[in-house]
Amino acid sequence: MGRRWMAWTGLATAVATAGILIPHAPSFTKTASPASVQAAQSEGTAVFHQTAVHPVFHTTSTSTPRAAQSTPVPYATPLQQNWNALVQAPQLIHSRVSAYAYDLTAHRPLAAINPTVELIPGSVTKLFTSAAALSVMSPQFRYQTDVLASPAVLAGKPGPVYLVGHGDPWLEANGRHDLETLAQQVLAKVPHVTQVIGITNAYTGPVYGVGWPQGTLTQNYGAGSTALMAERSEVAVLVSGTSPGQKPLVTFKFNGTAQAPGLFQVINRASTSGSGSADTIQVVRKLGSNRLVVTGHLAPGTAIGPLPVSVHNGAQFAAGLLQSAMARDGASFKVAATVADTVPSNLQVVARHFSPPLSYELAMQNRYSINQLAENLFRAAGLAATGTGSVQAAQTVLSKMTNQAQIAPGRIQVDGSGLSPLDQMSSQQVVELLQYAATQPWFSTFQNSLIHLNSAKACGFLCGPFWHYALPANTAIWVKPGSLSNQWNLAGYVKAEDGHLIAFAILDDGTPTQANMVHGSPVDQMMSNIAFWPQVPGPKSGPPETVSGTMPKAVSQLLAGVPGLSSASNVAVSVTNAATGQILYQQNGNTLVRAGLAPRAILDMAALQHLPAAMPPVRVWEAGTIQNGVLQGNLTLQGSNANLSPSDLAALAAHVEAAGITTVSGEIRYVNGISGFNQNRWPGGMAWEAFGKGWAVPASPLWYNGDLASIDVSGGTPGSQAQVALSPADTPMVIENQTTTVKTGPSTLNFSQKLGSNTIILTGSVPVGSTQILPLAPSDPGLYAATEFVDALRTAGVRVSGQPESSAEAPTGRVVATLPGSSIASLALQSLTSSSLMAPNALLGQLGRDHGTILAATLSAPASVFDWTGGSLTNYLTTDGLAGALQRAYQNPKDAALVSLLQGQVWQSQSPEQYEALGYVPGPGNTVDAVAILISGLAWNGSFAPTVITP
């Protein structure tokens, strides 16, 4: 398909006077039925939250009319007119829609809405993964899994066997008994097996996709990719009520007869309640481990489940399942199954298993949107084409295929499943892929892998009765849905009433999934109405208006400075008179657009309006008696969302010494409800790669120095490890040094935090004589603060022994030192002038459990916010809502500090694929205008760190 006709008419060049005109998409009011919510969970809808941080979505309307939000390509077809009307429906008023339909038989476009705007595709990404795999692998391809043993073991010597995976994600899944069959084959040839060792080196690199929100990693649909996988690396937990007041029974459900005993540790904090009470059971896996925490309660005699969670270390899980299967067949093991990085030489094949053909696995992957299958297939494509099972190799395959398909450039795909919010594509790009696939020899496999609507055998998770469509006779729809938390996307093929085959893609981004993932929704109608072509039913209308008002010069200047801004970007702008509230300019102002740090502005307003002038004081308590300067008891440091500087700790230590304490015989404690690494301290929507980075400060009652430490790296001698030190030296983190010193060249240092631990893995190289400082955020801020407090006490002459201990209990005894809390105004300003999560975490914690209600009232506009600190990749706001909040703040004396900051210079920030600006600018005469800009869909620079540009 040529692209000259696609010259996008809704874009004006970003010049200083004209700005960018990139329109808006329309409406929403429905809620999803239980059936559709269940389908969303099957699709892999990701819902993220931070502990005590709840999403807000409401539709408080304003009296001012909103500009229509979609820009169609000006076709006069009945389908175009039909789509023009549907995107104005209430269910899409807060969405941005990119939609495109192309007649593959007649070779012409039929309808388009914002076809080049790139949005989050969700599982529509699996179409690209499927096509890339089919371009280098046959539909008859089968994954291979081997069991190997040494000649000595085969001859009767006791020893291990090696379970070697080559990427099969379907081993033992959905009731299969593959491992049991392998176990029988092994025991028939190996008389004395001592252990199963899993090998997974066929795939390299991180097991999780780039930018996956950390809240997904413990969900069953967020299991990591590994070349050795069984039961899709999921385990189902069953919780059964016992007697009132007793703990319920927790058991596991496996697909086959094999089990993995000893692999899971259950922390049962649940209880059996009285009859008739509501069930509140939750099961959470701790990151980096197979510790399962069960909380809540349920009635006697009732059962909850299966509740699926992902498994940590899928290779060890698979090896454990095989060892269990052999144990059931009579083998005896004294050691647990384990994993290894390499296979010893001179091993022989004992047993071999082949997966179902790729055509079958593609159907399972796409009809049920199974992320594990797509992630393993992504790497398998790279392995088939390049010999390396890495994400980079897979992207090489994708790049070659998309070039052959002549797909419009700009598309970003960072994973195989679409679980990453960083994936971007437009409806035009999706349809170009579908057009290319229709010309390939593997097209029937590709098309038949999709959900075939109204087909009893191929309808996937869109089976009736809720998803039955009244289509004309002899028509059909093959579709791949896709969603995360604010998308409902549909793409595929339609055999229309005139017999033509039509490729289509409809991407809906902004409104929470459940609002449009309903049979009969506007998105649903946009798809099903294609089947009636050329006689399209339903409403018709002309092209809607795109913008209102005249773009102020200050806005056009800001837009002209945004790097990478193009017709593929999703732009929203609102300008409001700060005195009257009159909307002066609006472009997509009522569209929900991904936001970076902008939620902090609302958090600051709420804090300034509802909190006292300062945070609660920091206190040091002594419990015990003081005899001859010796405290016979404990000393406890207590703060409430407090950030302590070195001088603060020195002052507290001086007060302790002044109280006559020269020695503490007991413990130094710090009040902290959670100790060690705990994923609940970070926003659930934050990319997992952000753990440990200097800006990604976890929530805590106590911080030291903004929870900022550093890794100091210096080049040694060529070929040796770099010299690495923590600063401060006693920072409670561990560095695993995997660096190299090189003679010359740039520094390539990088670090990642080992999930579930306080260990930092430092990799890369540094040249001789070079010193690099990498900002680090310790994962247990309270321990970090208490450790430095111990140092301050010793400096002040107070003798203490041992390491600080966490305490969840309120301190008792006598207060011996007090420090005033930070001012709310200073924290509010800090939250907008620093990318660190510390200040917004402090304000959020101080607002308390009811912060969701307070923040919703402060914003008073539609929003889908899961994390008000701005650390999440999945927050959505409207510029109308932000400009309205700025206008109200301008009139509120309590917000004077914030207004002063934003009036001095427009605040600008960048986050992955996003830009935003908030502030006040001079209007005509002596007026002041409130300006809000949100832009998503920008090119990603590879960093997850948000950046404050100004002030």
N, C-alpha and C positions, 0 to 999 in steps of 0.2 A: 504494500500500500504506500502510495506517495504521501508526502506530508506538506506539499505546497498549499493545498487547499485548507490546511489546518492553521493558517496564520491566525493567531488568536485575537479576536476583535475586541476583547474586553480589556486590553492592556494599553495604557498610555505610557509613553517613555518617561522614565524617572528623571525628569529635569526639575530644576529648582522651582519652576513656576507651575508645572503641571502635576508633578508627583506621580504616584502609581495608582491606577484605578483597577483594582482587582476585587470584584463584587462578592456578593453575599448570598447565602442560601437559606431558606425558610423553615420550619415550625414543629411543635410537639406537645401532646397532652395525654396520650394514652399510657397505661401501665401494662406490663406484660402479664399474660396468663401464666398459671403455674406450669403448664406444659411448655410454654416458650422459655420460661426461666430455666427449666430443666434442660431444654435443648441448648441454651446458652452455656450451661455448665459443661455439657458434652462437647460443645465447640471449643471450649477452653477460655471462656470469658474470665479475664483476670481482674479481680477486685482487690485492691491493696489498701491497707490502712496502717497507721502507726498506733500503738497502744493509746487508748483514750483519745484518738483523733478520728472523727467520723466524717464520712463524705457528706457534702451538702448538695442537694439539688432541689431547687424550687423555682417556680415560674411567676414570681411577683411581676406583674406587668406595669408598664407606665402608660400614661395617657398620650404620650407623643407617638404618632405613627412612625413605624420603622420602615426604612428603605428595603425593598425586596432584595434577596440575597443571591440570586443565581444569574449567571450570564450564559445564555445559550449561544451555540453557533447558529446563525440565522437560516436554518433550513425551514422550508414551508411544508414539510411532511406532516401527516396526521400524528405520527409518533412524537415528533418534536413538539407539536402543540400540546399533545397529551402530557408529555414530561414537563413542559413549561408550567402547566397547571399543577401537577402533582408536587413539584418542589416548592410550591407556595403553601402546601398543606400545613396545618398547625403542628403536626408531628415533626416537621423538619425546620421549624422556624429558627432553631438554634444550631442547625447543622450546616456544614459546608458540603455540598454534593459535587462530585465529579462523575459524570456518566457519559457513556458513549455506546452506540449501537451501530454495527457495520454489517451490511448484507454481503456475505461471502459469495453468494451465488451471482448477484448482479454487480458486485464490486463497486459498491457506493455506500457512503454514510447515510444513516437514516435519522439519527438524532444525537445531540451532544449538549451536555451542560458542563461548563468549566472543564473541558476534556484534558487540558494539560496541567491542571492543578494537582500537585502531588500530595496525597493524604496517607494516613496509616492504613495499610491493607489488611492487617491481621492475617488470618489463615488463607486469604487469597494468594499470599506469598507462596503457598504450597504448589500453585500452578507453575510457577517458574522453577521451583525445585524439581517437580515431576518432569517437566519438559527437558531440563538440563540433564537429568539422570537418563531419560530415554534417548537423549542425543548421543550418549556414550555407552549405554548399556542396553542389552536386548530385553524385550518384555518377558523373555523366558529366563532371564538371569535369576539365579538363586544364591542366597547367602550360604556360606559354608561354615560349619562349626566342627572343630576337631578335638578329639581327646588323644593325647600323645603320652608315650611312656618310653623309658630307656630300655635297651635290650636286656639289661640285668633284671629290671623289674618284670619284664615279660617272661624272663626265665625263672621267676619265682622269688627273687630277692625282694624283701619288703621295701617299698618306696612310693613316692608320689606319682600321680598322673597330672597332666597339664590340660586344662580346658582352654582351648585357644579360640577366641572369637574373631570373626571377620565382619562384624557389623550387623548380624541378624537381630533386629529389634523384636521379632515375633516369636522368639524361642520361648516355649512353654506358655504362650499367651492364649487367652480366651478358651481355657479348658483343655488345651493341648497337653500331651504327655511326652514331649520330646526328651526331656532329661531322664525320665524313667526308662525310656527306650535306650538311651545312651548308657545309662547305668548298667542295664542288663548286658549290653554288648561288652562293656569294659570288664565286668566281673567274670564274663565267660573266658576272657583272655589273660586277665591279671589276677593272680590268686591272692596277693597280699598288698592291697592298696593301703597306704598309711595316711594319705592326705590328698585333697584336690587343690591345685594351684591354678588360679585364673590368670590368663594372659590377655591383655587388651591393647597391645602396642600397635595394632593396625591403624588406629586413629591417634592423632596427635593434637596437642593444644588443649585449651580449657574445655571442660565437659559442658559448660553452660554457654548459651548463645550470648553474643555481644549485646550489652545493655539490658539483659533480662532483669526486670524488677525483682529485687531480692525476695519480695513476698511471694513470688511464684515458685521459688526453688524447692520448697517443701511440699508443694501441691502435686498431686499425681500427674497433672499435665505438664509440670515443669521439671520432670526427671532429666538429669543430665545425659548427654550422648556418650556412649562408650561402645567400643567394638565388641565387648562381651556383655550381653544384656539378657536377662530372663524376666519373663512376666512384665515386660516394659518397664522394669525397675520400679514397680509399684507394689505396695502391700495394702490389703484392706483390713481395717480394724473393726472388730465387733465388740460392743459394750452392752452387757446384760445386767439388769437390775437384780439385786439379791434381796436382803432383808433391810427394812428401814434403818438408817443410821450406819449401815455397813458399806464398804467400798464395793462398787460393781465389779463384775468379772470382765476382764479384758482378754480377748482371744484374737487370733489372726486367721484370715481366709486366704488360701493360695489357690491358683488355678489348677495345678495338678495335685498329685498325692504327696510330692516332695515338700519339705519345709526347710526353713533355715533357722534351726534352734540356736539360741544364744546370741543371735545377731542383733536383736532388739532389746533395749532396756526400757521398761515401762515405768514411768513415774505416775502413779495413780493418785490424783488429788480429787477425784470425783467421789460422789456419795449417792447412795440410794435414798430417795426421799419418800414421803408418804404417797399413797395412792391418789391419783387425780392431779398431781402436780405436773407442770409443763416440763418437758425434757430440754435440757440446756447443755448436753454433752458436746464437748469439742476435743479434737485430737490434733496436737501440733507437734511436728518433728523439729527438734533443735538443729539448726544449721551445722554442718560439719560432723554430724553424728547420726546414729540411729536411736537416739533417746526420744521416746514418745511421751509427751506430757498430756495426760487425760484430765480434763476439768469439767465442772458442771454437775448436774444431778439428773436422775431419771427415776421413774416409779418402779416398784417391785414387779418382777415378772415381765417387764418390757425390755425390748432390745433395740439398740440403735446401730445402724450400719447396713452394709459395709461402708466405712468411712475411709476412702483411699488416700494415701499419702505417698510421696516419692521415697525412694530408698537412697540412703547415702552409700556411695561406693557400689555401683551396680555390678561391677565385675566380681567383687567379693560375695555379693548376694547370689549371683548365678553359680559361682563355685560352691557356695554353701548349699544351694538347692540340689546340685548334682551329688554332693557328698551325702546329703540327707537321703536322696533316693537310693544310693548304694547301701547306706546303713539299713534302710527298710528291707533291702534284699539280702541282708546278712553280714555285710562288711562291718568291721569294728574299727573305730577311729579314736585315737587318744588326743589328737590336736585338731583345732578348728581349721576350716578351709581358709585360704589366704590368697593373695595376689602377688604377682611379680612383674617386673618391667620387661624382662627378656626370657626367651625360651632357650634352654640348654641345647647344645648341638647333639647330633646323632640320635635324636628321638624318632620313634616310629609311630605311625598312625594306628591307634587301637580301635577307634570308632569315629564315625563321621555322620554328621546330620546336615541335610539340605533343607533350606526354608521353602515355603511355597514360592511360586514364581513371582517376579516383580509385578506382573499384571495384577495378581491377587493382592499383594501388599499395597500397591497403589490404590486399589479400590478401598481397602480398609482405611488407608491414610486419608484419602480425600472425602470419602463418604462420612467418616466419623471424626475427621479432623484430629488425628492422633499425632501429637507433636513429636513423640519419640521416634515414630517411623520416619517423619520428614527430616528430623535432625540427623538420624543415622544415614538416610538416603543422600542427604546433602554431602556428607563426608565420603560416602561410598562412591558418589560420582567423581569426586576429586581423586579418590584412590584408583578408580578404573582408568581415568584419563592421564594421571600424572605419576601414579605409584605412591602418592602420599595422601593419607586420609585426614587432611586438615581443612579448616575453613578457607584458608587462602587458596588451596588447590581447588576447592569447590567454586570459589569465586572466579577462578580462571576459566573453569568450564562454563559458568554462567556468562561471563564476558564474551567468550567465543560464540556461544549460542545467540545472545542478544544482538551481537554484531551481524551474524548471519541472518537473523530475523529482521534486521534494519529497524530495531525498536528505538524510539526516540531516546536520546541520551538524557542523563540526569537521574535515572532511577537508582535508589539505594536499597540494597538487600544485604543485611549483615548476618542473617541466620537462615536456617532452612525451613522453619515452621511458621514464621510470622509472629512469634511471641514477643519479639522486641519492638518497643515503641519507636525505635530508630529506623525501622523499615519504612520506606516511602515509595509510592508509585502513583501514577495517574491512571484514569480510566483508559486513555488513549494507549498508554504503554501496555496495559493488560490486554486490550483488544488486539494490539499488534502481535502480542505473543500468541493469542488464540488463533489469529489469522495464519501465523507461521505454522503452528501445530497442525492446522487443518491440511497443510500441504505435505506433511511428513509421513513416512511409511508406518510410523508408530501411532498415527492419529486415533485409530479405533481404540487402542489401549488407553490412550490419554483421555478421550471423550468418555469411554465407559467407566473410567475410574471416578467420575463425578457423580454427584447425587442426581438420580433420574427421578424427577418429580412424578408422583402418581404411580410409580412402579413399586409393587409390593416387595420385590426382591432387591431393588437398588436404590431405595429412598433414603438410606442412611439414617441420620438423626432427624430428618424432616419427613418422617412417616406420619400417616394419618392417625386419627381423623382430623387433627388440627391443621395439618398441612396439605390437605387435598385441594387441588386447584380445578376450577371449572374451565377447562381449556377446549378450544374447538377440536373437532374430530381430526385424527391423523396429525396432530401437532405434538411436540415434546419439548421438554426443557431439561438440559443437563447443567447443573450449577454447582459451584464451590462457594459456600458462604465463608465469611471471615469476620472476626470481631475480637476486640480486647475489652476495655471497659466503657468506651465511648464511641463504638463503631458498629455498624451492621452493613456489611458489604456483600454484594452478590456478583458473581462473574461466571460466564460459561457460554453455552450455545442454546439456541432456540431453533427448532424446526417449525417454521411459521405456517400459517394457513395456506399460503400460496406455494408451499413446498420448498421455499428458500431456507438456507441455513444462515442464521444470523449470529454473529459473535457480539457479546455485550459485556459491559462492566459497569456497575453502579457502586460507587464508594460514598458512604455516608459517615462523616467524621464530626464529632462534637457532642451529639446527644447521647446520653447513656443508652447502652445497647438494648435494654429491655423495652425502651420506648418504641423502637422500630422493628425489633425482632418479634413481630406479631403478624400472623396471617392477615392479609388485607391492609397492612400499613402502606404508606405511599411508596416506600422502597420496594415492597412486595408487588404492588400494582405496576410500578415501572418495569419490573421484570416480566410479570405474567402478561401484560398488555402487548408485549412484543409478539407473542404467539398469534395474535389476531391480524398481524400485518398481511395485507395493506389496509384492512378495515379496522383501525384501532378504536376500541370503545372508550368511554369515559370522558372526562372533562377536557376541554381544549381552551387555550388562551394564547395571546400574543406574548412576545418577549417582555419580561418585567423590567422595571426600572432598576438600575444598579447602584447608584449613589445619590446622595442628596446634599445640597449645599455646595459651597466652593471651598476647595482645600486651602487652608491657611498656608502662608509662605513658610512658617516655622515647621509645619508638618512635612511639607515637601522637602525642606532642607534635611530633616531627620531621615526621611525615606531615601533621599539621594545618597546618604552616607552609610546605608546598610549594605554590607558586602554580600554579593551573591543574590540579591533580590531579583526575581524574574517572574514571568507569568506562571511558573510552577509553584510559586510561594503562596501561602494562605495569609492574606493581609486583612486586618481589621483596624479601623481607626474611628475614634469618636472625639469630637471637640464640643465642649459645653461652656456657656458663659458662667463663670464662677459665681456671679452675683445672682443671676436670675434662674439658672438651670436650663436655659433655652439651648437646644441642640443646634449648633451652628454648622457642623459638618459631620457626615456619617458615611462610612464605607464598611459594610458588613458588621455594623456596630452591635447587632443582636446575635451574631454568630458566636458560638462557643469555640474558642481557639485555644490550643495548648499554650499554657503560660509557664514561665520559668520561675523567677523570684517574685513576680508581681503579687502573689497572694500575701506576701509579707506586708505590703502597704495596707491591706485590710486588717491584718493582724495588728499592725502598729496603731491604726485608728482605734480599734477595739480596746487595746491595752491602755492607750492614753485616755480614753473615755470612761473606762470601767475599773481601772486599778488605782490603788493609792499612788502617791507620788514616788514611792521607793519600794524596792523589794524588801522582804522580811530580813531582819539582821542575821548575821552568822554568829553562832554561839559555840563555845567550848565548855563542856560539862565535865565535872569531876564527880565520880561516884566512889565513895570510900572515905577514909580518914587520912589526915596529913600528920605524920609524926616525924619530927626532925627533918622536914623537907621532903620526906618520902611519901608519895601518894600510895596508900595501901588500897588500890582499886584501879579502875579504868578511867581513861580520859577519852571523851567522845567529841568529835567534830561534827557539827550539824549545820547544814545550810539548806535553804529552800530555793532551788534554781539559782545558785550563787556562783559567780565567777571570781576566783581569788587570784590576785596578783602576788608576785614574790614579796612586795612590801606589805600586802595584807597578811600573809602568813607570818612574816617577821613580827608584825604588830600583835597578832594573836599569841605567838610564842612568848613575846615579851610580857604580855598580860599574865600568861600562865606562870612565868618565872616570878613576876611581881606578886602573885598570889601565894608565894612561899613554897612552890613546888620545884624541887631540884632533881627529883627522881620519880619516875612512874614505874611502880612494881608490876602493875597489871598490863592490860593491852591498850594500844591506841586504836580506837574504833572510829568509824565514820558511818553516819546514817545513810543507808543506801538500800533500797528494796531489792535491787538486783545486783549480783556480783558477777564478775567475769564477763565473757562474751555473751551477749543476748541480742538476737536479731530484732526484738521488739523495741530496742532503743533507736532504731533508724526507721525512716519512712519505708513502708512496704513497697512503694513504687520507685524507690531509688535503685539505680543500676547496681548490681552486685559488685561490679568492678570498683565502685567508689569506697568500699570499706577500707578504712585506714588512711584515706587521703586527707590532707590537712583541712579541707573545707567541710568534710563529711562528719561533723562532730555529733556523736550520739547524745541522746537526751539523758539527763542525770540531775540529781539534786545538787551536785557539786562539780565544778570544773576548776582546773588550775590553768591560768594563762590562756583561757579560751580553749582548753584541751589541745593546745598546740605544742608539739615536740618536733624533733627533726632527726633525720638520718643523715649523718655527715659522712661523705664518701670521698676518699682521696686515692689517687693512683699510686700504686707501689712500683714494683719492677715489672717490666714487660713479661706477660705470660702468667703473672701471679694474680691472686685475688686482690681486689681493691681493699684498702683499709677502711673499716666501717666502725662507726661509733654512734651511740644514741646520745642525744642532748635534750634534756638532762640525762646524765649517765644512768640514773636509777629509774628511768621511765619503765613502767611495767609492761614492756613488750619484748619479744625475742626476735632477733634478726637471723634469718637463714641466708648466708652470704653465698650467692652463686654468680658473682661478678668476675670479670677479667680485666686486667690492666693491659692496655694496648700502647704502642709507641706513639702513634699520632691518630688524628681523626676526631670526629665529634663524640660527645658522650651519648650513650644509648641506654642510660640507666632507667629502670622501671621497677616498681614494686607492687605486689599484690598481697592481700591478707589471706592467710589460709582460713577458710571458712570454719567458724565455730571455735576459733582459737585466738590467742594473742600473738601468733607468730606471723612475721612479715617475711615474704620471700623476695629477696632483692636480686635482680638479674640485670644483664647488659654489660656494657664495657665503659671504661673511663680512661682517658689518656694519662700518660705519666705526667706528674706535676699538677694535674687538675684536681680541683676540689669542688664537689657538688653538694648542695644542701637540699634535701627533699623533705617538705613539710609532712608531718605525720600526726594523725589524730588517734591517740590511744583509745582502745575499745572499752575500757573501764575507767571513765573519767573520775569517779569517786575515789578509786584506788590511787590514781595518779595524783589527785589533790592531797589525799592523806599521806602518800609517800613523801611528797614535798613538805608537808606539814611536820612530819617526823624530822626531816633535815633541818627545818627552821627551829624546831625545839632544841635539837642538839647544838645548833649554832648559838642559841640563846643560853646554853649551859644546862639544859634540862636533859638528864640521862634517861634514855628509853631503850628497850630491847625488843627484838622481834619485829615482825612485819605487821602493818596495819590490818585490821580485821573489819569486814563489813558487818553491819548490824541493821536488821530490818525493824528493830523496836525503837520506840521513842525513848530518848535518854532520860535518865533520872539523876537526882543529886543536886548539885549546886553549879550555877553558871560562873565560871572564873574568867571568861574573856568574851567580849562582844564586839562586833564590827558592824557598822551600818550597811544596809543593803544598797545595791546600785540603784540609781534613779531610773524610772521607767522611760523617761524621755531619752536618756543616753542610750539605753538598750534599743529603743525604737529607731533612733538614728543609726546605731551600729548595724542593725539588721538590714538597712538599705545601703550602707556604705562598705559592707564586707560580705563576701560570699559565704562565710562560715555559718553553719547552722546553729551555733551556740546561742546568739542573742534571740533569734526567733524561738528556739526551744525554751529559753527561759521565760519569755512572754507567754508562750502557749501553756507551759506548765503552771504559770501563775494564774492564768484565766480559769484553770481547773476543769472539772468534768463537764461543765455546761458551756465550754468554749464554742461548741458547734452552734448552739442557739445564738450566742452572742455574736459570732462572726457572720452568721447568716443575716441577722438583723442589721449589722453594720454594712454589709454589702448590699442587701436588699435588691438582688437581681439574680437571674438564672446563673447557676454555677455548678460545676462538678469538681469539687475539690476534696482530695483525699489527704493532702498534706499541706498545711498552711505555712510550713517552714520553707517551701520551695525546693526541697531536695528530690521530689518525685518527678518522674517523666510523664505523669498522667494527670496533671491538673488542667482544668479547662475553665476559662473565664470569658466574659464578654467585655469589649471595650466600653459599651454603653454602661455596664455595671461599674466598671472602674472609674470612668469619667464622672458618673453620678456620685460615687463615693467621694471622689476628690472635691466635687462641688460642695457636698455637705460638710466635708472637713474644713473647707475654706471658711465656712460660716460658723464653725464650732471653735470657741476659744481654747478648748481642751486639746485641740489638735494643732496648736500654734507652732510647736517645735517641728512637726512634720511639714506643715505648710511652708514654714520658713526655708526648710531644706529644699523642697521641691520648687519653690519660687525662685531660688537663687540660681538653679541650673536644672534643666530637665534630667530626671534620673533615667539612665539607660542600662540595660544589662543584656547579656547573652547567655544562653544555655544550649545544650545540644540541639541543633537544628532550629533554634528559636532566637528571636530578638524582641525586646519590649521597651517601651518608653512611657514614663508617667511624669506629669509635672504641670506647672502653670506657665503660660506665656502671655505676653502683652497682646491684647485685642485691639480693635479699632478705638481710637480716642484714648481714654484712660481706663478701659476695661481690662479684665483679666480672664483668660480662657483656661479651662482645665482640659488637658490633652491626655489621651490614652491610646497607645499603639501596641498591638500584639501581632507578631508575624511568626508563623511556623512554616516548615517545609524548606528551610534553608539548607545549604550544604553543611555537612557535619565535618568538623576538623579532627575528629578522633578522640577528643577530650570529653570527659564527663563532668568536668568542673564548671559550674556557673561562674560568670565573670561580671562584676559591676564595672561598667564603663565610666559612668559619671553619676553623681559627683564623687 
